[in-house]
């Protein structure tokens, strides 16, 4: 305790002296003989962000507490601020809805105190309770509120005075000093090494900082330094680390986990760098560094052999349909060579990233290793044609006459490909053996199918038929079939311009495919080990397409005929119609009582279509045999020609007229039209179209609604009289009889004239 008159100044001394003359001391500020004030904390040392409860007790000389208001103040608010501090407690949420399978919440309604304002912001605002909701079984509610001080950020090393002032103006003081956290050894790297892909927008180097408060006490700085650059960036703007400007900037303080992160975008190159975080000042500091491996994101998998054919996994991310094998076993004949390939896919597919990955391998980041004495290394090289998405790293090995097992290993270190630092290792075990002794061939089997117990077996020297435009498949295997993979039969065509041998595909198995190119006969020579067999193949031309040059009319008049003709285009020349054709051609009529067909005996591509009865029939042309299977069809209707008397309600008089021919034949043409057909009557006149005309040299022409000519009846007769009405129209009387006997009668028919 301190005497009031010893810790108060100025007017306080007079007040205390007067208090000693009182006869009976009262527990009030004015009635006390002496006043004592005790502060809960004196000469306080705090850290930035800390809080401290403010409290004091006022007593008289008898030791009784004097209840009197105390006003708190601080001389320098940049050092500490006075604020209300709220303490929360956990209580049962009355609005809580339990899930179907509830967990096991902690027992009790008070799970300790949470001093919410222990790291308040610079303004010292009061912390409020969270809203009650139905998702939490326990919620935080205010338990206690008291007055306290909060040490302000940036006040490290400073002091100020806290004052407790009574109503009479007397006060007591104590000193508050803001210290600093211990900095020695405060910073450690979370990861000594990390992977950063140059196509990730933001990456973070994390550092453990303990205590985390040192970030409030000292300056926080970072730096990036290159250890080595395997390649240079394609774009100078992408050659350096780019600290992020997101949020508060590149330095992120994670107080809850006592760590600090440096957020950045990696440069677009391959190599190594360091990120260093330093906390401190010129007098003292603590720092730590992380090694960063810089690479493009990669996918990888072994190239493998399937049915004697090399296959590459796709360059994308591994999926169930795109398995990237990491191990294979290969049987290799003596005195032969083998390529071990690892496909490196670069996810960005950018040429600069592919180049960076290859440069990293050349610099020794990815390594080949061979153990065992049955093979020796001849060379290593790259194949950059990997679907424009990466490259294939190859190691060529050769076997001698020594049999045995060797292992080829390709390793990509974990820091180059995996953020979890799991290395990728690819293994190819090569078993060198003498195939001639281990897998002999006694015969070659040639079939038209790969079915084991069915199909036609071809005999040595047998003649097969093939057509241009249709691939020929022959299934060729060895006997025993276990020797097939080691002695895949070799097939040679005696004339590749007639029949070309296609390369085997990875999924072809026993199937060998041949492409007929032009007519002729070739010999196929098939060899496996010391067994040889032959097949002869006759290649025939084949129809590629057909096309009407004279298409059958869709409508005929009974008693009339029409021509039909088509052209044939062969596979040997798909752009030029065949000059002649001796294939199997068949013309048929589905209703011979309506349509009959006369085929040209000199050219089966030509025929005459005859309308012999009323009705409908389908004309069909079939091409069959070695030239292929093709069909063309045309439906034709046949109508009987019947006379008619004009004028008729069906006549469209606006489209009916008489006109002169455009030559010197002195012929006139009458045109009569309706909605379904058009007819023209041709007759001869002398000098003037007016008068009486009789003859048997008339021509009757009939057209369908599309304007196609459906009948031409020559040698028709006519007896017509034409008079001028004087108003630009003519009157026609008489008759016109077709060569088939149909009579058209004109009774005072008025028509227009087209000169």
C-alpha positions in Angstrom: 0.0 0.0 0.0 0.9 3.6 -0.6 -0.2 6.5 1.5 -2.6 8.7 -0.6 -0.7 11.9 0.3 2.5 10.2 -1.0 1.3 9.2 -4.4 -1.0 12.2 -5.1 0.3 15.6 -5.9 -0.9 19.2 -5.8 -4.3 19.7 -4.2 -4.2 16.1 -2.8 -1.9 17.2 0.1 -4.4 19.7 1.5 -7.2 17.2 1.3 -5.2 14.6 3.3 -4.2 17.1 6.0 -7.8 18.1 6.5 -8.9 14.5 6.8 -6.7 13.9 9.9 -8.7 16.4 12.0 -11.9 14.4 11.6 -13.3 13.1 14.9 -14.7 9.9 13.4 -13.3 8.6 10.2 -16.0 7.9 7.5 -15.7 5.4 4.6 -16.2 8.3 2.1 -13.7 10.2 0.1 -14.4 13.5 2.0 -14.8 11.9 5.5 -11.7 9.8 5.6 -8.7 10.7 7.8 -6.4 9.3 5.2 -7.0 7.8 1.8 -5.1 4.9 0.3 -5.3 3.7 -3.4 -4.0 0.3 -4.5 -3.6 -0.5 -8.2 -3.8 -4.2 -9.2 -0.7 -3.9 -11.4 2.3 -1.7 -11.2 5.2 -1.2 -13.5 3.6 -3.4 -16.1 5.5 -5.0 -19.1 3.3 -6.2 -22.0 3.7 -7.4 -25.6 1.9 -6.0 -28.6 -1.6 -7.3 -28.7 -1.8 -8.3 -25.1 -4.6 -7.2 -22.8 -4.7 -6.4 -19.1 -7.6 -5.9 -16.7 -7.7 -2.4 -15.0 -8.6 -2.4 -11.3 -7.9 -0.4 -8.2 -9.0 -0.2 -4.5 -9.6 3.0 -2.5 -9.4 2.6 1.4 -9.5 5.0 4.4 -7.0 4.9 7.3 -9.1 2.2 9.0 -8.7 -0.1 6.0 -12.3 0.2 5.0 -13.0 0.4 1.2 -14.2 3.7 -0.1 -16.7 3.2 -2.9 -16.0 6.0 -5.3 -15.8 6.4 -9.1 -12.4 6.0 -10.7 -11.6 7.4 -14.1 -8.9 5.7 -16.1 -6.7 7.4 -18.7 -3.5 6.8 -20.6 -0.9 9.4 -21.5 0.0 7.9 -24.9 -2.7 6.0 -26.8 -0.3 4.9 -29.4 1.3 2.6 -26.8 -1.9 1.2 -25.1 -5.6 1.9 -25.4 -8.3 1.5 -22.9 -11.2 -0.7 -24.1 -13.9 -2.9 -22.8 -12.9 -6.6 -22.9 -15.5 -9.3 -23.5 -15.1 -12.9 -22.2 -17.3 -15.6 -23.8 -18.4 -19.0 -22.6 -19.9 -22.0 -24.4 -23.5 -22.8 -23.6 -26.1 -25.3 -24.9 -27.8 -24.0 -28.0 -31.6 -24.2 -27.4 -32.2 -23.9 -31.1 -29.9 -26.8 -32.0 -31.4 -29.5 -34.2 -29.6 -32.9 -33.8 -28.6 -34.8 -36.9 -29.9 -38.3 -37.6 -26.6 -39.7 -36.3 -25.5 -37.2 -33.7 -21.9 -37.2 -32.4 -20.8 -37.0 -28.8 -20.6 -33.3 -27.7 -18.6 -32.4 -24.7 -20.4 -32.4 -21.4 -21.2 -29.3 -19.4 -22.3 -25.8 -20.4 -19.1 -24.0 -19.7 -16.0 -25.1 -21.7 -13.6 -22.6 -20.4 -13.2 -18.9 -21.2 -12.4 -17.4 -24.5 -10.9 -14.0 -24.2 -12.1 -12.8 -27.6 -10.3 -9.5 -27.4 -6.8 -10.8 -26.5 -5.7 -10.0 -30.0 -7.9 -7.1 -30.9 -7.4 -4.9 -33.9 -5.7 -1.5 -33.8 -9.0 0.3 -33.1 -9.8 -1.8 -30.0 -13.4 -2.3 -31.0 -15.6 -4.3 -28.7 -16.0 -7.9 -29.7 -19.6 -9.1 -30.1 -21.1 -12.5 -29.7 -21.9 -14.7 -32.8 -25.5 -15.1 -33.9 -27.2 -18.2 -32.5 -27.8 -20.8 -35.2 -29.2 -24.3 -35.4 -26.0 -26.0 -36.7 -23.9 -25.9 -33.5 -24.8 -27.7 -30.4 -22.9 -25.2 -28.3 -22.6 -21.5 -28.9 -20.5 -18.7 -27.4 -22.3 -16.0 -25.4 -20.8 -13.1 -23.3 -19.8 -14.2 -19.9 -18.1 -11.1 -18.5 -17.2 -7.6 -19.6 -14.5 -5.6 -17.9 -12.4 -2.5 -18.6 -8.8 -3.1 -19.7 -5.9 -2.0 -21.8 -4.7 -3.3 -25.1 -1.0 -3.0 -26.2 -0.9 -1.5 -29.6 1.0 -2.9 -32.6 4.1 -0.9 -33.4 4.6 0.3 -29.8 7.4 -2.1 -29.0 10.1 -0.5 -26.9 7.8 2.4 -25.8 6.4 3.3 -22.4 3.5 5.3 -21.1 1.6 6.1 -17.9 -1.8 4.7 -16.8 -3.7 7.1 -14.5 -6.5 6.2 -12.0 -8.1 9.5 -11.1 -10.6 10.2 -8.3 -13.5 12.7 -8.3 -11.5 15.3 -6.3 -8.9 15.3 -9.0 -6.3 13.3 -7.1 -4.7 10.3 -9.1 -2.4 7.4 -8.9 -0.1 6.3 -11.8 1.8 3.3 -13.0 4.1 2.7 -15.9 3.4 0.4 -18.8 6.2 -0.7 -21.1 5.7 -2.6 -24.3 8.4 -5.3 -24.8 9.4 -7.6 -27.7 9.2 -11.4 -28.1 12.3 -13.4 -28.0 13.6 -13.6 -31.6 16.5 -16.1 -31.4 15.5 -19.3 -33.3 12.0 -18.0 -33.9 11.9 -18.8 -37.7 12.1 -22.4 -39.1 11.2 -23.7 -42.6 8.1 -25.9 -42.7 9.7 -27.8 -45.6 13.4 -27.8 -46.3 12.6 -28.5 -50.0 9.4 -28.0 -52.0 8.2 -28.3 -55.6 6.7 -25.4 -57.4 5.1 -25.8 -60.9 5.4 -22.9 -63.2 1.8 -23.2 -64.4 0.3 -22.8 -60.9 -1.0 -19.3 -60.4 0.1 -19.0 -56.7 2.3 -21.2 -54.6 3.4 -20.6 -50.9 6.6 -21.2 -48.9 5.6 -21.7 -45.3 7.7 -21.0 -42.2 7.0 -21.8 -38.6 7.3 -18.7 -36.4 7.3 -19.2 -32.6 6.2 -17.2 -30.9 4.0 -15.8 -33.7 4.0 -12.4 -31.9 7.5 -11.7 -33.2 5.8 -10.6 -36.5 4.3 -7.8 -34.5 7.6 -6.8 -32.9 10.0 -6.8 -35.9 10.1 -6.2 -39.6 9.2 -9.2 -41.8 11.1 -9.6 -45.1 11.6 -12.2 -47.8 13.9 -12.9 -50.8 14.2 -15.3 -53.7 17.6 -16.4 -55.0 18.4 -18.8 -57.8 20.8 -21.7 -57.1 20.8 -22.8 -60.7 18.8 -22.2 -63.9 18.6 -25.3 -66.1 16.9 -23.2 -68.8 16.1 -19.6 -69.5 12.5 -18.5 -69.8 11.1 -17.9 -73.2 9.6 -14.6 -72.2 11.9 -12.3 -70.1 8.8 -11.2 -68.2 8.4 -14.8 -67.0 12.0 -15.2 -65.9 11.7 -14.1 -62.2 9.6 -14.9 -59.1 6.5 -12.7 -58.9 5.3 -12.1 -55.4 1.5 -12.1 -55.3 -0.4 -8.9 -54.8 -3.5 -10.8 -53.7 -5.0 -9.7 -50.4 -2.5 -8.1 -48.1 0.4 -8.9 -50.4 3.0 -11.7 -50.5 3.4 -12.1 -46.8 0.5 -14.0 -45.2 0.4 -14.4 -41.4 -1.4 -17.5 -40.1 -1.7 -16.7 -36.4 -3.9 -19.7 -35.7 -1.1 -22.1 -36.8 1.9 -19.9 -35.8 3.2 -19.7 -39.3 4.0 -17.2 -42.1 3.7 -17.8 -45.8 5.4 -16.1 -48.8 2.9 -16.3 -51.7 4.4 -16.2 -55.2 4.2 -17.3 -58.8 7.2 -19.3 -60.0 9.2 -18.3 -63.1 8.7 -20.3 -66.3 11.9 -22.2 -66.3 13.5 -25.3 -64.8 16.1 -25.3 -61.9 16.5 -24.6 -58.2 16.0 -21.5 -56.1 15.7 -20.5 -52.4 13.1 -18.5 -50.5 14.3 -16.9 -47.3 12.1 -15.4 -44.6 13.8 -12.9 -42.3 12.2 -11.4 -39.1 14.1 -8.8 -37.1 16.0 -5.5 -37.4 19.5 -4.2 -37.8 20.5 -5.3 -34.3 19.0 -8.8 -34.2 17.1 -11.2 -36.5 16.1 -14.8 -37.2 15.8 -16.4 -40.7 15.2 -19.7 -42.5 15.3 -20.8 -46.1 13.4 -23.3 -48.3 14.8 -24.9 -51.5 12.4 -24.6 -54.4 12.5 -27.0 -57.3 11.1 -25.4 -60.4 9.6 -27.6 -63.1 6.6 -27.9 -65.4 3.9 -30.4 -64.3 4.6 -33.8 -65.8 2.8 -37.1 -66.4 4.8 -40.1 -67.4 4.6 -43.7 -68.4 6.5 -46.5 -70.1 6.2 -47.1 -73.8 5.4 -50.8 -74.2 5.3 -53.6 -76.8 1.9 -55.1 -77.6 1.7 -57.9 -80.3 5.1 -56.8 -81.6 4.0 -53.2 -82.0 5.1 -50.2 -79.9 2.4 -48.4 -78.0 2.5 -45.1 -76.1 0.2 -44.1 -73.3 -1.6 -40.8 -73.8 0.2 -37.7 -72.6 -2.7 -36.6 -70.3 -3.4 -37.4 -66.7 -3.6 -41.1 -65.9 -7.2 -42.5 -66.1 -8.6 -46.0 -66.2 -8.6 -45.9 -70.0 -5.1 -44.3 -70.2 -2.9 -46.4 -67.9 0.7 -45.4 -67.8 2.7 -48.5 -67.0 5.7 -48.2 -64.7 7.2 -51.7 -65.2 7.5 -54.2 -68.1 9.3 -57.4 -68.9 10.8 -57.9 -72.4 12.1 -61.0 -74.0 15.0 -60.1 -76.3 16.7 -62.3 -78.9 20.5 -62.6 -78.9 22.3 -60.2 -81.2 19.4 -57.7 -81.4 18.6 -54.3 -80.1 15.7 -52.9 -78.0 14.4 -49.4 -77.2 13.2 -48.6 -73.7 11.1 -45.5 -73.8 9.6 -43.3 -71.1 6.8 -40.9 -72.3 7.1 -37.5 -70.6 3.8 -35.6 -70.9 3.9 -31.8 -70.1 0.4 -30.8 -68.9 0.6 -27.2 -70.2 1.6 -28.5 -73.7 3.6 -25.2 -74.2 6.7 -25.6 -76.3 8.8 -23.7 -73.7 7.7 -26.1 -70.9 8.5 -29.1 -73.0 11.9 -27.7 -73.7 12.5 -27.0 -70.0 11.6 -30.6 -69.2 14.1 -31.9 -71.8 16.8 -29.5 -70.5 16.3 -30.8 -67.0 16.9 -34.4 -68.1 20.0 -33.3 -70.1 21.2 -31.6 -66.9 21.0 -34.9 -65.0 17.8 -34.4 -63.1 16.3 -37.5 -64.6 18.6 -40.6 -64.9 19.0 -43.9 -66.7 20.6 -46.9 -65.1 21.4 -50.4 -66.3 22.3 -53.4 -64.2 23.2 -56.9 -65.4 25.6 -58.0 -68.2 23.3 -59.3 -70.9 22.8 -55.9 -72.6 25.0 -52.9 -73.2 23.9 -49.2 -73.8 24.3 -47.9 -77.3 22.8 -44.5 -77.0 20.1 -42.3 -75.4 18.0 -39.7 -77.3 14.7 -37.8 -77.4 11.7 -38.2 -79.7 9.9 -34.8 -79.6 6.9 -36.1 -81.6 4.7 -37.0 -78.7 1.3 -35.7 -79.7 2.7 -32.1 -79.3 2.4 -32.6 -75.6 5.9 -33.7 -74.5 8.6 -36.0 -75.5 9.8 -39.6 -75.2 13.2 -40.3 -73.6 14.8 -43.4 -75.2 17.6 -45.7 -74.2 18.8 -48.1 -76.9 20.4 -51.3 -75.6 21.9 -54.2 -77.5 22.2 -57.8 -76.6 25.2 -60.0 -77.5 25.4 -63.8 -77.4 25.2 -64.0 -73.6 21.7 -64.9 -72.3 20.5 -63.6 -69.0 18.6 -60.8 -67.2 19.3 -57.1 -67.2 17.3 -54.3 -65.6 16.9 -50.8 -67.1 15.7 -48.1 -64.7 14.6 -44.6 -65.4 14.1 -42.3 -62.3 12.5 -38.9 -62.0 13.3 -37.6 -58.5 10.3 -36.8 -56.3 11.2 -33.1 -56.1 10.9 -32.9 -59.8 7.5 -34.5 -60.3 5.5 -34.8 -57.1 4.7 -32.3 -54.4 4.8 -35.2 -51.9 8.4 -36.0 -53.1 7.6 -39.5 -54.2 10.1 -40.4 -56.9 8.8 -42.0 -60.2 10.8 -45.1 -61.1 10.3 -47.0 -64.4 11.7 -50.5 -64.8 12.2 -52.6 -67.8 13.5 -56.1 -67.2 15.1 -57.6 -70.3 15.4 -61.3 -70.5 17.9 -62.2 -73.3 17.4 -65.6 -74.9 18.0 -67.5 -78.1 14.6 -67.4 -79.8 15.5 -69.9 -82.4 16.0 -72.6 -79.8 13.4 -71.5 -77.3 10.6 -70.8 -79.7 10.9 -72.8 -83.0 8.4 -72.5 -85.9 7.2 -75.7 -87.6 4.6 -74.2 -90.0 2.6 -71.1 -91.0 -1.2 -71.0 -90.7 -3.2 -68.8 -93.1 -7.0 -68.3 -92.7 -9.9 -66.0 -93.5 -10.8 -65.5 -89.9 -9.1 -65.5 -86.5 -11.7 -67.8 -85.0 -9.8 -70.7 -83.5 -12.0 -73.6 -84.7 -13.7 -72.2 -87.8 -13.0 -70.4 -91.1 -11.3 -71.4 -94.2 -7.6 -72.5 -94.1 -5.7 -71.4 -97.1 -3.3 -73.9 -98.7 0.2 -73.0 -99.8 0.0 -71.4 -103.2 -3.8 -70.9 -103.2 -5.4 -68.2 -105.4 -7.5 -65.6 -103.5 -9.8 -63.0 -105.0 -9.7 -59.3 -104.0 -11.4 -56.1 -105.3 -10.1 -52.6 -105.5 -11.8 -50.5 -102.8 -12.2 -53.4 -100.3 -9.3 -54.2 -97.9 -8.2 -57.9 -97.9 -7.7 -59.4 -94.5 -5.6 -62.6 -94.1 -5.0 -64.1 -90.6 -1.5 -65.4 -90.4 -0.1 -67.2 -87.3 2.7 -69.6 -86.5 2.6 -73.3 -85.5 3.0 -73.5 -82.5 1.3 -70.2 -81.8 3.5 -69.6 -78.8 6.3 -68.7 -81.2 4.3 -66.0 -82.9 5.4 -63.1 -80.7 9.0 -64.1 -81.1 8.9 -64.8 -84.9 6.1 -62.6 -86.3 5.7 -63.7 -89.9 7.1 -61.3 -92.5 4.9 -60.8 -95.6 6.1 -59.4 -99.0 4.0 -58.6 -102.1 5.6 -59.3 -105.5 4.0 -56.1 -106.8 3.1 -53.5 -104.2 1.5 -51.3 -107.0 -1.2 -54.0 -107.3 -1.5 -55.2 -103.7 0.1 -53.3 -100.9 1.0 -54.9 -97.5 0.0 -52.7 -94.6 2.0 -52.4 -91.4 0.7 -54.3 -88.4 -1.2 -52.4 -85.8 -0.8 -52.7 -82.1 -4.2 -54.4 -81.8 -4.1 -56.5 -85.1 -3.0 -59.8 -83.5 -2.8 -62.4 -86.3 -4.6 -60.1 -88.8 -2.6 -58.8 -91.8 -4.3 -56.2 -94.0 -3.7 -55.7 -97.7 -4.9 -52.8 -99.9 -5.8 -53.7 -103.6 -4.7 -50.8 -105.8 -5.1 -51.9 -109.5 -6.2 -55.0 -111.4 -3.6 -57.8 -111.6 -2.2 -60.9 -109.9 0.5 -60.9 -107.2 2.3 -63.5 -105.1 2.5 -63.0 -101.3 5.6 -64.6 -99.7 5.2 -65.3 -96.0 8.3 -66.2 -93.9 8.7 -67.0 -90.2 12.1 -68.2 -89.0 13.0 -70.9 -91.6 9.5 -71.6 -92.8 8.1 -70.0 -96.1 4.6 -70.2 -97.6 3.0 -68.4 -100.5 -0.5 -67.1 -101.6 -1.5 -65.7 -104.9 -4.1 -62.9 -105.1 -6.0 -61.8 -108.1 -7.1 -58.1 -107.8 -10.2 -57.1 -109.7 -11.6 -53.7 -110.5 -14.9 -52.8 -108.8 -17.7 -50.4 -109.3 -17.2 -47.4 -107.1 -20.5 -45.7 -108.0 -23.1 -45.4 -110.8 -24.9 -42.3 -112.2 -27.8 -41.8 -114.5 -27.0 -40.0 -117.7 -30.5 -40.5 -119.1 -32.8 -41.1 -116.1 -36.1 -43.0 -116.7 -39.1 -40.6 -116.8 -41.4 -40.7 -113.9 -44.5 -40.8 -116.1 -45.2 -42.5 -119.5 -48.2 -42.6 -121.8 -49.5 -46.0 -122.7 -48.0 -47.0 -126.0 -44.9 -44.7 -125.7 -41.3 -45.4 -124.8 -38.5 -43.6 -123.1 -34.7 -44.1 -123.0 -32.6 -44.9 -119.9 -28.9 -45.0 -119.5 -26.3 -44.9 -116.8 -22.6 -44.6 -116.4 -20.2 -46.7 -114.3 -17.3 -45.3 -112.4 -14.7 -47.9 -111.3 -12.3 -47.7 -108.4 -9.4 -47.8 -110.8 -10.5 -44.3 -112.0 -13.2 -42.8 -109.9 -13.4 -39.5 -111.9 -13.9 -40.9 -115.4 -16.8 -43.1 -116.5 -15.8 -46.5 -117.8 -15.7 -46.6 -121.6 -17.2 -50.1 -121.6 -18.6 -52.4 -119.0 -19.0 -56.2 -119.2 -20.2 -56.8 -115.7 -23.3 -58.5 -114.6 -26.2 -56.0 -115.3 -29.8 -56.9 -114.9 -32.8 -54.7 -115.7 -36.2 -55.7 -114.2 -39.7 -54.3 -114.0 -41.7 -55.0 -110.9 -45.0 -55.0 -113.0 -44.3 -56.4 -116.5 -47.9 -55.7 -117.5 -47.3 -52.0 -117.1 -43.6 -51.6 -118.0 -41.5 -53.7 -120.4 -37.7 -53.1 -120.8 -35.6 -53.6 -123.9 -31.9 -53.7 -123.0 -29.3 -52.6 -125.6 -27.6 -55.9 -126.7 -24.4 -54.0 -127.3 -24.3 -52.1 -124.0 -26.0 -53.3 -120.9 -25.9 -49.7 -119.5 -28.6 -48.7 -122.0 -32.3 -49.6 -122.2 -35.7 -48.6 -123.6 -38.6 -48.3 -121.2 -42.0 -49.1 -122.7 -45.3 -48.2 -121.3 -47.7 -51.1 -122.2 -50.5 -50.8 -119.6 -52.0 -48.4 -117.1 -50.6 -48.5 -113.6 -47.2 -48.2 -111.7 -44.0 -50.2 -111.9 -40.5 -50.0 -110.5 -37.6 -50.2 -112.9 -34.6 -51.7 -111.2 -31.0 -52.1 -112.3 -28.8 -54.6 -110.4 -25.0 -54.9 -110.8 -23.6 -58.0 -109.2 -20.6 -60.4 -109.3 -17.0 -59.6 -109.0 -17.7 -55.9 -109.7 -19.7 -55.5 -106.5 -23.3 -55.2 -105.5 -25.2 -52.1 -106.6 -28.8 -51.2 -107.4 -30.6 -48.3 -108.9 -34.4 -47.9 -108.8 -37.0 -45.7 -110.5 -40.8 -45.7 -110.0 -42.7 -45.0 -113.2 -46.4 -44.5 -113.7 -48.2 -45.2 -117.0 -51.4 -43.5 -118.1 -53.6 -44.2 -121.1 -54.0 -41.2 -123.5 -57.7 -40.2 -123.7 -59.3 -37.5 -125.8 -61.0 -34.4 -124.3 -63.5 -31.8 -125.5 -62.5 -28.1 -125.1 -63.3 -25.8 -123.5 -63.0 -27.7 -120.3 -63.2 -26.6 -116.7 -59.8 -28.1 -116.0 -58.1 -25.9 -118.6 -56.2 -22.9 -117.3 -57.0 -20.5 -120.1 -54.5 -17.9 -118.8 -51.7 -20.4 -119.6 -53.3 -21.5 -123.0 -52.1 -19.8 -126.1 -51.1 -20.3 -129.7 -47.8 -19.2 -131.1 -45.5 -19.4 -134.1 -42.4 -21.6 -134.2 -39.1 -19.9 -134.1 -37.8 -21.5 -137.4 -39.1 -21.5 -141.0 -41.1 -24.7 -140.8 -44.4 -22.7 -140.8 -45.6 -24.6 -137.8 -47.8 -23.4 -135.0 -47.8 -24.6 -131.4 -50.8 -24.6 -129.2 -50.1 -24.8 -125.5 -52.9 -25.8 -123.1 -52.1 -26.1 -119.4 -53.7 -27.2 -116.2 -52.5 -28.0 -112.7 -51.3 -31.5 -113.5 -50.0 -31.4 -117.1 -49.2 -29.4 -120.2 -50.0 -30.4 -123.8 -48.8 -28.9 -127.0 -50.4 -29.4 -130.5 -48.2 -28.7 -133.5 -49.6 -28.3 -137.0 -48.6 -26.8 -140.4 -50.0 -23.6 -141.9 -49.2 -21.9 -145.2 -48.7 -18.2 -144.9 -51.3 -17.1 -142.3 -52.4 -18.7 -139.1 -56.0 -17.9 -140.0 -58.0 -20.3 -142.0 -58.8 -24.0 -142.4 -55.9 -26.5 -141.8 -56.1 -30.2 -142.5 -53.1 -32.7 -142.3 -51.6 -35.8 -140.8 -48.1 -34.4 -139.9 -49.0 -33.1 -136.5 -47.0 -33.7 -133.3 -48.6 -34.1 -129.9 -46.3 -33.4 -126.9 -47.2 -34.1 -123.3 -45.4 -32.7 -120.1 -45.8 -33.3 -116.4 -46.2 -30.6 -113.8 -42.4 -30.3 -113.5 -42.0 -29.6 -117.2 -40.5 -33.0 -118.1 -41.6 -34.3 -121.5 -43.6 -37.5 -121.0 -44.8 -38.4 -124.5 -44.1 -37.4 -128.1 -46.7 -38.6 -130.6 -45.8 -37.9 -134.2 -48.0 -38.4 -137.3 -51.0 -37.0 -135.5 -53.9 -35.7 -137.7 -55.8 -32.5 -137.5 -58.8 -30.6 -139.0 -58.9 -27.1 -137.6 -60.5 -23.7 -138.4 -59.1 -20.6 -136.8 -60.8 -17.2 -137.0 -59.7 -13.8 -135.7 -61.9 -12.2 -133.1 -60.4 -8.7 -133.7 -59.5 -8.2 -130.1 -56.3 -10.0 -129.9 -57.9 -13.4 -129.4 -58.7 -16.3 -131.8 -61.6 -18.8 -131.9 -60.6 -22.5 -132.6 -63.0 -25.2 -133.9 -62.3 -28.7 -135.1 -60.4 -31.7 -133.9 -56.8 -33.1 -133.3 -56.3 -36.8 -133.3 -53.1 -38.4 -131.8 -51.3 -41.2 -133.5 -52.6 -43.4 -130.6 -56.2 -42.5 -131.6 -57.1 -40.0 -128.8 -59.3 -37.2 -130.1 -59.2 -33.6 -128.8 -62.3 -31.6 -129.9 -62.4 -27.7 -129.9 -65.8 -26.1 -129.8 -65.5 -22.3 -130.2 -62.5 -22.3 -127.9 -61.2 -18.7 -127.4 -57.4 -18.4 -126.9 -54.8 -15.7 -126.9 -52.1 -15.3 -129.4 -48.4 -15.2 -128.7 -46.5 -13.9 -131.8 
